[in-house]
Amino acid sequence: MKSLLPDRRHRRQLAFLALVSALSVAGYLLASRLVYRIGFPLDDAWIHHTYARNLALRGEWAFLPGQPSAGSTAPLWSALLAVGHLLHLGPYLWSYALGWATLLAVALVGMYAFRLLCPQMASADLWVGLFLVLEWHLVWAAVSGMETLLMGLLALIVLARLVGGERNWIALGALIGVSVWIRPDGITLIGPALFTLALASGSWKRRTKEAVGLLFGMALLVFPYLLFNRILEGSWWPNTLFAKQAEYAIFRQAALWRRFLTEASLPMIGAGVLLLPGFITQSARAVRSRSWGTLAGAIWVIGYLLLYALRLPVTYQHGRYVMPMMPAFFSWGLAGLIGWVQLRSSSNWKRLLSRVWVLSISLVVILFWGFGARAYAFDVAIIETEMVAAAHWVADNTASDALIAAHDIGALGYFAQRNLLDLAGLVSPEVIPFIRDEPRLAEFLQERQADYLVTFPAWYPQLVHRADQIYSTAGRFSPRMGGENMSVYRWMFP
């Protein structure tokens, strides 16, 4: 990544972007504090922190103490969070610091990629960095407590190296291997790397040698990852990879083109829609100039969306599953756009159109930063008043050896520290074959002699019908957003 910060000018940019990104992150945290309180917008963040705390304090990879499991999709992220618990900075301060550092790194790598993609406009790279630290999806991801943005950063690094003309293919393969430890879909990055190699200039002998180096570097880290999961759960991939697909299988009944367009619409919410012409322009320019690394990045962005349209076509939580492709999409789109705009053109209409387009992007970025802060604040408030509140009630009102059945296990695992039956299959993979079959789930709860059921009533109407409600959170935010309150039920045996 030579020339990432090549001179004094770029070091000044680093300081400026560090400040702006810190203010951007702080703004979202302040919004959540004003609406309710500091927290995380996803219950899944507490899953990572439960693994992290057990690793830091007990030296074991387990969600439930003494029960090793592969319920964390992102073991490297959980391990990074464990450092915060060792330093007594968890769960909040360390998570937000990691998120801020990752957001800043995304901006710097995005600027580097932009200078490679659009060298004639390299002096405009700071605008790319500002866009990335203010784009609402990326800021939301930075303070989510999740691995999402880190995966986006690694993908952007890999794609930028392909644009720059990779020379160390073993190192690139190892980087792809690292990304798999962050998210299993990091394995998709092997596609653009092999694509670039296949179409690169040079002899087949040299390219074959480089491909072997690439695969070797990747295997050095992917094989240990597969063994890690195999030893913990008996499968090569983490439970979450199968559980989520099984739970939302019904969504795959829609036509593929409809699913793809739905996934593709997610990065367009905000300024992304104004970058679409730039993304198309940059892709077309890559074809004409035979810039295979640039084209590989564009193909990966589209392929990543297609992958989720095929296997997990969900859009909730602002499209968090496809957020890792957004830094690359935004960087490619900005390069194409800035290479296209003509702010000083002698043609009045070209100059006017260019200025309107740039001004529109600036205004939309700022406007949606605010919308995103509000969305983040309410996301946090819902998790705190539902999942976290229910977890605290369970901790205070149930026996320490009680067996709790629940769909959302993150906050329960962290705060209640009770034995759990995971109805989502993350740490109880045996439920995956019948994950949406309520009669079979009822039998499962009876077989395991569950004491309590914790869920939103509408999620399992048949299960709650045969249970006795003993607590409801009465939180005000979920009903306000069209949801309901999480409840605790005493499981009734026939």
Buried (B, 14 or more C-beta within 10 A) or exposed (E): EEEBBEEEEBEEBBEEBBEBBBEBBEBBBBBBEEBBEBBBBBBBBBBBBBBBBBBBEEEEBBBBBEEBBBBBBBBBBBBBBBBBBBEEBBBBEBBBBBBBBBBBBBBBBBBBBBBBBBEEBEEBBBBBBBBBBBBBBBBBBBBBBBBBBBBBBBBBBBBBBBBBEBEBBBBBBBBBBBBBBBBBBBBBBBBBBBBBBEEBEEEEEEBEEBBEBBBEBBBEBBEEBBEBBEEBBEBEBBBBBBBBBBBBEEBBEEEEEEBBEBBBBBBBBBBBBBBBBBBBBBBEBBEEEEBBBBBBBBBBBBBBBBBBBBBBBBBEBBBBBBBBBBBBBBBBBBBBBBBBBEEEBEEEEBBEBBBEBBEEBBEBBEEBBEEBBBBBBBBBBBBBBBBBBBBBBBBEEBEEEBBBBBBBBBBBBBBBBBBBBBBBBBBBBEBBEBBBEBEEBBEBBBEBEBBBBBBBBEBBEEBBEBBEEEBBBEBEBBEEEEBBBBBBBBBEEE
